[in-house]
Structures are given as structure tokens and as C-alpha cells.
Amino acid sequence: MKLVMFPPVDEDRLARIAERVDGEVVNARDEDAAAAAIADADAFFGKISPRLLAAARRLRWVQSPTASLEHYLFPELVAHDALITNMRGIFSDFIADQVMGYILCFARNLHLYVRRQIEGRWDPVGGEETRVTFATGPATVTPMDLATVHLASATLGIVGFGSIGREVARRARAFEMRVLAVDPVPDSPDRPDVAADEIAGPEELDGVLSRSDFVCIAAPHTPETVKLFRRERLRRMKPTAYLINVGRGVIVDLGDLVELLRAGEIAGAALDVFEEEPLPPGHPLWAMENVIITPHVAGVSPCVPERHLDVLLENIDRFQRGEPLRNVADKETWF
């Protein structure tokens, strides 16, 4: 087996990769070196370009260093016979943790209390309306009570029930939430340990939105998901519901979302991904109290680099044994 890597990996990783490859490993220092080496390579790891692909005469496998493929694929690569594998699955639990963080913030108004702490304000959310005190009788439901969300009575809708969606569902079920999922393959036999109460197809998305108190987008960027959430779809949500997007920014039309938030047609949003990144200074979302913005960091963790290498090493072993590779991607659907 001959494996070409570009951009080059560090020396420690190179040594671990070389131990697993029964053959030659080329850690190309630049694209010229990669183009010269790839001519008789069996496999490639890194960012392949049209130039490199054109130089490859016997390439059978390309390992992407990313989970998403919308910016990785190009027409010649889609048409090529080589298998494409990606890094999906290695970020799922970290992203799910962040989703639950958003849900807890909204349910307990923590996003508002952080702002009030900075301002030095001792104002319970909901207490502004009636100036009620904590001495209210035990059987009385106050505006402060009503300003919170009881998660065990709430429904979470998850759009995209792949590895991220399933990890979100497992955590939500631990909080006794009802979980509704939407996925292009609702009856997939390859979905282990399913933690959803219902799994619906895309044609039932609007119905799931209308029943959910929180909506989490965990879908990838594909031709079908671009602008999936525009004004009319967002209006299917309850006015008391919150939107969470940890999928891809292009799935949600930010202009339409801003309009609905301003009009109070949905309760709030937590966004880790955006149509344009970084989110421009002065964008209306920055100033909205009911919006949580994080800079595309849901998948960040010190565990990522080792998991990244594990996928590559496992696929090297599988490739050399002639076994099915892990995370083979569908080039037409980009995941």
C-alpha cells in the first residue's frame, strides 16, 4: 500500500501512521511533492485538489480530515471511482453536550441572568411584571414559575438523526424529555440504541416542529438542506419554542430568523453555525437577549485529535485487509 498525505502531519503522528502501513508513506511537504507522489498511490489523506486527483493513476481511497464534505468535494472527485471516507461521529458527544447546555440555559433563563449579573441587576425573570416575592403561597404559580421550562414536560424535536442527533436524544431522555426525530431514513436498520419516541421522515417535519418546545438542527449541509428553515417553516414552530442550530449555517435563513425573533413568533435561538462566519459585527443577532451565539465551537474538545487519528488508523487496517471502510460517504448527498 502507498499512502500520500498532504498537508503533512507532525512527526509523532507520522510515526504512528507509518507503523500501520505495510508499504510506503509519503508525508508531502507541499502540493508539488504530493502531485509527484500520488501518481502510483493507493490512498490519500488530507485535502485533495483537482490537480492531485488528475495526477493519480490508481487511487482507490481518499480519507477526508473533515466530517463535512460540502467544501471538500468537486465534480471530478464525485465522478472518480475512489471511495471517500470522512470523520463523522468523532464530534457527536461534544456537540450534544453543547446542545443540552443551550437547552438548560433557555429552560432556566441562565442566558438572561448572565446579562443581568454583568449589569448588577437582582431581578428574577418574570418578577418584573408583578414584583412578586418568594413569600407567595406554595400553591400559587407565579410569573417567575411560568418563565421557566420544566424539561420533563417538554418535547425536543431533532432534525437529522445521525450520530449527533442520537447523542442529543440520549441526553434529552436523561432529563425525561419527549424526543421526536426527523431523518431522511427514519427506519434505518443501522441506527443502534435509538433514544427517540418517534422517528419521522422529512415529509413530517412541519408536524414535528409544531409539537416541539425545542428544535435542534443536527443535519449536514446537503443539496436538500440548504435554506431548509426559511420564514414559513420557522412559523411552524410554537411561539414559545426555541431553535438550536449545530448543523450547518446554510440550513437557516438568518434574515428570516431575525424577523421572527423580532416579532416574537418564536421564543429564542441558540446558534453555533451561521451562513456567514464570523457573524458580521453589527448583525442584529448580537443584540438580542433571547439569542445565544457561539463561534462554531460545539465540536471543540481535547479528545478530537486522538479520535481523528484513530479513524485514519482503523481505515488503514481495513483497507489493507480488504474490509469495508469506516465512514464511507455518499458523494451525491455529501455525507
Contacts in CASP RR format, 6 or more apart in sequence:
PFRMAT RR
TARGET T0000
AUTHOR 0000-0000-0000
METHOD contacts of the structure
MODEL  1
MKLVMFPPVDEDRLARIAERVDGEVVNARDEDAAAAAIADADAFFGKISP
RLLAAARRLRWVQSPTASLEHYLFPELVAHDALITNMRGIFSDFIADQVM
GYILCFARNLHLYVRRQIEGRWDPVGGEETRVTFATGPATVTPMDLATVH
LASATLGIVGFGSIGREVARRARAFEMRVLAVDPVPDSPDRPDVAADEIA
GPEELDGVLSRSDFVCIAAPHTPETVKLFRRERLRRMKPTAYLINVGRGV
IVDLGDLVELLRAGEIAGAALDVFEEEPLPPGHPLWAMENVIITPHVAGV
SPCVPERHLDVLLENIDRFQRGEPLRNVADKETWF
1 21 0 8 1.000
1 22 0 8 1.000
1 23 0 8 1.000
1 24 0 8 1.000
1 42 0 8 1.000
1 43 0 8 1.000
1 316 0 8 1.000
1 319 0 8 1.000
1 320 0 8 1.000
2 23 0 8 1.000
2 24 0 8 1.000
2 25 0 8 1.000
2 26 0 8 1.000
2 37 0 8 1.000
2 40 0 8 1.000
2 41 0 8 1.000
2 42 0 8 1.000
2 43 0 8 1.000
3 17 0 8 1.000
3 21 0 8 1.000
3 24 0 8 1.000
3 25 0 8 1.000
3 26 0 8 1.000
3 41 0 8 1.000
3 42 0 8 1.000
3 43 0 8 1.000
3 44 0 8 1.000
3 45 0 8 1.000
3 316 0 8 1.000
4 26 0 8 1.000
4 28 0 8 1.000
4 34 0 8 1.000
4 37 0 8 1.000
4 38 0 8 1.000
4 41 0 8 1.000
4 43 0 8 1.000
4 44 0 8 1.000
4 45 0 8 1.000
5 14 0 8 1.000
5 17 0 8 1.000
5 25 0 8 1.000
5 26 0 8 1.000
5 27 0 8 1.000
5 28 0 8 1.000
5 44 0 8 1.000
5 45 0 8 1.000
5 46 0 8 1.000
6 28 0 8 1.000
6 30 0 8 1.000
6 31 0 8 1.000
6 33 0 8 1.000
6 34 0 8 1.000
6 44 0 8 1.000
6 46 0 8 1.000
6 47 0 8 1.000
6 52 0 8 1.000
7 28 0 8 1.000
7 46 0 8 1.000
7 47 0 8 1.000
8 14 0 8 1.000
8 27 0 8 1.000
8 28 0 8 1.000
8 29 0 8 1.000
9 17 0 8 1.000
9 27 0 8 1.000
13 309 0 8 1.000
14 25 0 8 1.000
14 27 0 8 1.000
16 309 0 8 1.000
16 313 0 8 1.000
17 25 0 8 1.000
17 309 0 8 1.000
17 312 0 8 1.000
17 313 0 8 1.000
17 316 0 8 1.000
18 25 0 8 1.000
20 313 0 8 1.000
20 316 0 8 1.000
20 317 0 8 1.000
21 316 0 8 1.000
21 320 0 8 1.000
22 320 0 8 1.000
26 33 0 8 1.000
26 34 0 8 1.000
26 37 0 8 1.000
26 41 0 8 1.000
28 34 0 8 1.000
28 37 0 8 1.000
31 49 0 8 1.000
31 51 0 8 1.000
31 52 0 8 1.000
34 52 0 8 1.000
35 51 0 8 1.000
35 52 0 8 1.000
35 55 0 8 1.000
36 55 0 8 1.000
38 44 0 8 1.000
38 52 0 8 1.000
38 55 0 8 1.000
38 56 0 8 1.000
38 59 0 8 1.000
39 55 0 8 1.000
39 56 0 8 1.000
39 57 0 8 1.000
40 57 0 8 1.000
40 58 0 8 1.000
41 56 0 8 1.000
41 58 0 8 1.000
41 59 0 8 1.000
42 58 0 8 1.000
42 59 0 8 1.000
42 60 0 8 1.000
42 61 0 8 1.000
42 319 0 8 1.000
43 59 0 8 1.000
43 60 0 8 1.000
43 61 0 8 1.000
43 62 0 8 1.000
43 63 0 8 1.000
43 316 0 8 1.000
43 319 0 8 1.000
44 52 0 8 1.000
44 56 0 8 1.000
44 59 0 8 1.000
44 61 0 8 1.000
44 62 0 8 1.000
44 63 0 8 1.000
45 62 0 8 1.000
45 63 0 8 1.000
45 65 0 8 1.000
45 312 0 8 1.000
46 63 0 8 1.000
46 64 0 8 1.000
46 65 0 8 1.000
47 65 0 8 1.000
47 72 0 8 1.000
48 62 0 8 1.000
48 77 0 8 1.000
50 74 0 8 1.000
50 76 0 8 1.000
50 77 0 8 1.000
53 59 0 8 1.000
53 76 0 8 1.000
53 77 0 8 1.000
53 80 0 8 1.000
54 76 0 8 1.000
56 82 0 8 1.000
59 80 0 8 1.000
59 82 0 8 1.000
60 81 0 8 1.000
60 82 0 8 1.000
60 83 0 8 1.000
60 319 0 8 1.000
61 82 0 8 1.000
61 83 0 8 1.000
61 85 0 8 1.000
61 315 0 8 1.000
61 319 0 8 1.000
61 325 0 8 1.000
62 77 0 8 1.000
62 82 0 8 1.000
62 83 0 8 1.000
62 84 0 8 1.000
62 85 0 8 1.000
63 85 0 8 1.000
63 86 0 8 1.000
63 311 0 8 1.000
63 312 0 8 1.000
63 315 0 8 1.000
64 72 0 8 1.000
64 84 0 8 1.000
64 85 0 8 1.000
64 86 0 8 1.000
64 87 0 8 1.000
64 329 0 8 1.000
65 87 0 8 1.000
65 308 0 8 1.000
66 72 0 8 1.000
66 86 0 8 1.000
66 87 0 8 1.000
67 86 0 8 1.000
67 87 0 8 1.000
67 88 0 8 1.000
67 89 0 8 1.000
67 90 0 8 1.000
67 91 0 8 1.000
68 86 0 8 1.000
68 220 0 8 1.000
68 221 0 8 1.000
68 248 0 8 1.000
68 334 0 8 1.000
68 335 0 8 1.000
69 84 0 8 1.000
69 86 0 8 1.000
69 329 0 8 1.000
69 331 0 8 1.000
69 334 0 8 1.000
69 335 0 8 1.000
70 220 0 8 1.000
70 221 0 8 1.000
70 222 0 8 1.000
70 248 0 8 1.000
70 334 0 8 1.000
72 86 0 8 1.000
73 84 0 8 1.000
73 331 0 8 1.000
73 334 0 8 1.000
77 84 0 8 1.000
77 331 0 8 1.000
78 331 0 8 1.000
78 332 0 8 1.000
83 325 0 8 1.000
83 328 0 8 1.000
84 328 0 8 1.000
84 329 0 8 1.000
84 331 0 8 1.000
85 311 0 8 1.000
85 315 0 8 1.000
85 325 0 8 1.000
85 326 0 8 1.000
85 327 0 8 1.000
85 328 0 8 1.000
85 329 0 8 1.000
86 327 0 8 1.000
86 329 0 8 1.000
86 335 0 8 1.000
87 308 0 8 1.000
87 311 0 8 1.000
87 327 0 8 1.000
88 163 0 8 1.000
88 327 0 8 1.000
88 329 0 8 1.000
88 335 0 8 1.000
89 163 0 8 1.000
89 164 0 8 1.000
89 327 0 8 1.000
90 304 0 8 1.000
90 307 0 8 1.000
90 308 0 8 1.000
90 310 0 8 1.000
90 311 0 8 1.000
91 164 0 8 1.000
91 298 0 8 1.000
91 299 0 8 1.000
91 301 0 8 1.000
91 304 0 8 1.000
92 163 0 8 1.000
92 164 0 8 1.000
92 165 0 8 1.000
92 166 0 8 1.000
92 167 0 8 1.000
93 167 0 8 1.000
94 298 0 8 1.000
94 299 0 8 1.000
94 300 0 8 1.000
94 301 0 8 1.000
94 303 0 8 1.000
94 304 0 8 1.000
95 164 0 8 1.000
95 167 0 8 1.000
95 168 0 8 1.000
95 218 0 8 1.000
95 246 0 8 1.000
95 298 0 8 1.000
95 299 0 8 1.000
96 164 0 8 1.000
96 165 0 8 1.000
96 167 0 8 1.000
96 168 0 8 1.000
96 170 0 8 1.000
96 171 0 8 1.000
97 171 0 8 1.000
98 246 0 8 1.000
98 272 0 8 1.000
98 294 0 8 1.000
98 297 0 8 1.000
98 298 0 8 1.000
98 299 0 8 1.000
99 168 0 8 1.000
99 171 0 8 1.000
99 216 0 8 1.000
99 218 0 8 1.000
99 244 0 8 1.000
99 246 0 8 1.000
99 298 0 8 1.000
100 168 0 8 1.000
100 171 0 8 1.000
100 172 0 8 1.000
100 175 0 8 1.000
102 242 0 8 1.000
102 244 0 8 1.000
102 270 0 8 1.000
102 292 0 8 1.000
103 151 0 8 1.000
103 156 0 8 1.000
103 172 0 8 1.000
103 214 0 8 1.000
103 242 0 8 1.000
103 244 0 8 1.000
104 110 0 8 1.000
104 151 0 8 1.000
105 111 0 8 1.000
105 270 0 8 1.000
105 292 0 8 1.000
106 149 0 8 1.000
106 214 0 8 1.000
106 242 0 8 1.000
106 267 0 8 1.000
106 268 0 8 1.000
106 270 0 8 1.000
106 292 0 8 1.000
107 148 0 8 1.000
107 149 0 8 1.000
107 150 0 8 1.000
107 151 0 8 1.000
107 154 0 8 1.000
108 148 0 8 1.000
108 149 0 8 1.000
109 125 0 8 1.000
109 147 0 8 1.000
109 148 0 8 1.000
111 289 0 8 1.000
111 290 0 8 1.000
111 292 0 8 1.000
112 125 0 8 1.000
112 289 0 8 1.000
113 125 0 8 1.000
115 289 0 8 1.000
116 122 0 8 1.000
116 123 0 8 1.000
124 144 0 8 1.000
124 147 0 8 1.000
125 144 0 8 1.000
125 147 0 8 1.000
126 142 0 8 1.000
126 143 0 8 1.000
126 144 0 8 1.000
126 146 0 8 1.000
126 147 0 8 1.000
127 142 0 8 1.000
127 143 0 8 1.000
127 144 0 8 1.000
127 147 0 8 1.000
129 143 0 8 1.000
130 142 0 8 1.000
130 143 0 8 1.000
132 142 0 8 1.000
132 143 0 8 1.000
132 144 0 8 1.000
136 142 0 8 1.000
149 213 0 8 1.000
151 172 0 8 1.000
151 175 0 8 1.000
151 176 0 8 1.000
151 177 0 8 1.000
152 175 0 8 1.000
152 176 0 8 1.000
152 177 0 8 1.000
154 177 0 8 1.000
154 178 0 8 1.000
154 213 0 8 1.000
154 214 0 8 1.000
155 177 0 8 1.000
155 178 0 8 1.000
155 179 0 8 1.000
155 180 0 8 1.000
155 211 0 8 1.000
155 212 0 8 1.000
155 213 0 8 1.000
155 214 0 8 1.000
156 168 0 8 1.000
156 169 0 8 1.000
156 172 0 8 1.000
156 177 0 8 1.000
156 178 0 8 1.000
156 179 0 8 1.000
156 180 0 8 1.000
156 212 0 8 1.000
156 213 0 8 1.000
156 214 0 8 1.000
156 215 0 8 1.000
156 216 0 8 1.000
157 179 0 8 1.000
157 180 0 8 1.000
157 181 0 8 1.000
157 182 0 8 1.000
157 208 0 8 1.000
157 209 0 8 1.000
157 211 0 8 1.000
157 212 0 8 1.000
157 214 0 8 1.000
157 215 0 8 1.000
157 216 0 8 1.000
158 165 0 8 1.000
158 168 0 8 1.000
158 169 0 8 1.000
158 179 0 8 1.000
158 180 0 8 1.000
158 181 0 8 1.000
158 182 0 8 1.000
158 196 0 8 1.000
158 216 0 8 1.000
158 218 0 8 1.000
159 182 0 8 1.000
159 205 0 8 1.000
159 208 0 8 1.000
159 215 0 8 1.000
159 216 0 8 1.000
159 217 0 8 1.000
159 218 0 8 1.000
159 219 0 8 1.000
159 228 0 8 1.000
160 181 0 8 1.000
160 182 0 8 1.000
160 183 0 8 1.000
160 184 0 8 1.000
160 217 0 8 1.000
160 218 0 8 1.000
160 219 0 8 1.000
161 169 0 8 1.000
161 181 0 8 1.000
161 182 0 8 1.000
161 183 0 8 1.000
161 186 0 8 1.000
161 191 0 8 1.000
161 196 0 8 1.000
161 199 0 8 1.000
161 218 0 8 1.000
162 183 0 8 1.000
162 191 0 8 1.000
162 218 0 8 1.000
164 218 0 8 1.000
164 246 0 8 1.000
164 247 0 8 1.000
165 181 0 8 1.000
165 216 0 8 1.000
165 218 0 8 1.000
166 191 0 8 1.000
166 193 0 8 1.000
166 194 0 8 1.000
166 195 0 8 1.000
168 216 0 8 1.000
168 218 0 8 1.000
169 179 0 8 1.000
169 181 0 8 1.000
169 194 0 8 1.000
169 195 0 8 1.000
169 196 0 8 1.000
170 193 0 8 1.000
170 195 0 8 1.000
172 179 0 8 1.000
172 195 0 8 1.000
173 179 0 8 1.000
173 195 0 8 1.000
178 197 0 8 1.000
179 195 0 8 1.000
179 196 0 8 1.000
179 197 0 8 1.000
179 198 0 8 1.000
180 196 0 8 1.000
180 197 0 8 1.000
180 198 0 8 1.000
180 200 0 8 1.000
180 208 0 8 1.000
180 211 0 8 1.000
180 212 0 8 1.000
181 196 0 8 1.000
181 198 0 8 1.000
181 199 0 8 1.000
181 200 0 8 1.000
181 208 0 8 1.000
182 199 0 8 1.000
182 200 0 8 1.000
182 201 0 8 1.000
182 202 0 8 1.000
182 204 0 8 1.000
182 205 0 8 1.000
182 208 0 8 1.000
183 199 0 8 1.000
183 200 0 8 1.000
183 201 0 8 1.000
183 202 0 8 1.000
184 201 0 8 1.000
184 202 0 8 1.000
184 224 0 8 1.000
186 199 0 8 1.000
186 200 0 8 1.000
186 201 0 8 1.000
187 199 0 8 1.000
198 208 0 8 1.000
200 208 0 8 1.000
202 224 0 8 1.000
205 233 0 8 1.000
206 233 0 8 1.000
206 236 0 8 1.000
207 236 0 8 1.000
209 215 0 8 1.000
209 233 0 8 1.000
209 236 0 8 1.000
209 237 0 8 1.000
209 241 0 8 1.000
210 236 0 8 1.000
210 237 0 8 1.000
210 238 0 8 1.000
212 237 0 8 1.000
212 238 0 8 1.000
212 241 0 8 1.000
213 238 0 8 1.000
213 240 0 8 1.000
213 241 0 8 1.000
213 242 0 8 1.000
214 241 0 8 1.000
214 242 0 8 1.000
214 244 0 8 1.000
215 237 0 8 1.000
215 241 0 8 1.000
215 242 0 8 1.000
215 243 0 8 1.000
215 244 0 8 1.000
216 244 0 8 1.000
216 245 0 8 1.000
216 246 0 8 1.000
217 229 0 8 1.000
217 243 0 8 1.000
217 244 0 8 1.000
217 245 0 8 1.000
217 246 0 8 1.000
217 247 0 8 1.000
217 251 0 8 1.000
217 252 0 8 1.000
218 246 0 8 1.000
218 247 0 8 1.000
219 225 0 8 1.000
219 228 0 8 1.000
219 247 0 8 1.000
219 248 0 8 1.000
219 251 0 8 1.000
220 247 0 8 1.000
220 248 0 8 1.000
220 334 0 8 1.000
220 335 0 8 1.000
221 247 0 8 1.000
221 248 0 8 1.000
221 249 0 8 1.000
221 250 0 8 1.000
221 251 0 8 1.000
221 334 0 8 1.000
222 333 0 8 1.000
222 334 0 8 1.000
222 335 0 8 1.000
223 333 0 8 1.000
223 334 0 8 1.000
224 333 0 8 1.000
225 248 0 8 1.000
225 250 0 8 1.000
225 251 0 8 1.000
226 250 0 8 1.000
226 251 0 8 1.000
227 250 0 8 1.000
227 251 0 8 1.000
227 252 0 8 1.000
227 253 0 8 1.000
228 251 0 8 1.000
228 252 0 8 1.000
229 243 0 8 1.000
229 251 0 8 1.000
229 252 0 8 1.000
229 253 0 8 1.000
229 256 0 8 1.000
229 257 0 8 1.000
230 253 0 8 1.000
230 256 0 8 1.000
231 253 0 8 1.000
231 256 0 8 1.000
231 259 0 8 1.000
231 260 0 8 1.000
234 243 0 8 1.000
234 256 0 8 1.000
234 257 0 8 1.000
234 260 0 8 1.000
234 265 0 8 1.000
234 266 0 8 1.000
235 260 0 8 1.000
235 265 0 8 1.000
237 243 0 8 1.000
237 265 0 8 1.000
237 266 0 8 1.000
238 266 0 8 1.000
238 267 0 8 1.000
239 264 0 8 1.000
239 265 0 8 1.000
239 266 0 8 1.000
239 267 0 8 1.000
240 267 0 8 1.000
241 266 0 8 1.000
241 267 0 8 1.000
242 266 0 8 1.000
242 267 0 8 1.000
242 268 0 8 1.000
242 269 0 8 1.000
242 270 0 8 1.000
243 252 0 8 1.000
243 257 0 8 1.000
243 266 0 8 1.000
243 268 0 8 1.000
243 269 0 8 1.000
243 270 0 8 1.000
244 269 0 8 1.000
244 270 0 8 1.000
244 271 0 8 1.000
245 251 0 8 1.000
245 252 0 8 1.000
245 269 0 8 1.000
245 270 0 8 1.000
245 271 0 8 1.000
245 272 0 8 1.000
245 273 0 8 1.000
246 272 0 8 1.000
246 273 0 8 1.000
246 298 0 8 1.000
247 272 0 8 1.000
247 273 0 8 1.000
248 273 0 8 1.000
249 271 0 8 1.000
249 273 0 8 1.000
249 274 0 8 1.000
249 275 0 8 1.000
250 275 0 8 1.000
252 271 0 8 1.000
252 275 0 8 1.000
253 275 0 8 1.000
254 274 0 8 1.000
254 275 0 8 1.000
254 283 0 8 1.000
254 285 0 8 1.000
257 269 0 8 1.000
257 285 0 8 1.000
258 284 0 8 1.000
258 285 0 8 1.000
260 266 0 8 1.000
261 268 0 8 1.000
261 269 0 8 1.000
261 288 0 8 1.000
261 290 0 8 1.000
261 291 0 8 1.000
262 284 0 8 1.000
267 290 0 8 1.000
268 288 0 8 1.000
268 290 0 8 1.000
268 291 0 8 1.000
269 285 0 8 1.000
269 290 0 8 1.000
269 291 0 8 1.000
269 292 0 8 1.000
270 291 0 8 1.000
270 292 0 8 1.000
270 293 0 8 1.000
270 294 0 8 1.000
271 285 0 8 1.000
271 291 0 8 1.000
271 292 0 8 1.000
271 293 0 8 1.000
271 294 0 8 1.000
272 294 0 8 1.000
272 295 0 8 1.000
272 296 0 8 1.000
272 297 0 8 1.000
272 298 0 8 1.000
273 296 0 8 1.000
274 296 0 8 1.000
277 295 0 8 1.000
277 296 0 8 1.000
278 295 0 8 1.000
279 285 0 8 1.000
279 286 0 8 1.000
279 293 0 8 1.000
279 295 0 8 1.000
285 291 0 8 1.000
285 293 0 8 1.000
286 293 0 8 1.000
311 326 0 8 1.000
311 327 0 8 1.000
314 326 0 8 1.000
315 325 0 8 1.000
315 326 0 8 1.000
315 327 0 8 1.000
317 323 0 8 1.000
318 324 0 8 1.000
318 325 0 8 1.000
318 326 0 8 1.000
319 325 0 8 1.000
329 335 0 8 1.000
END
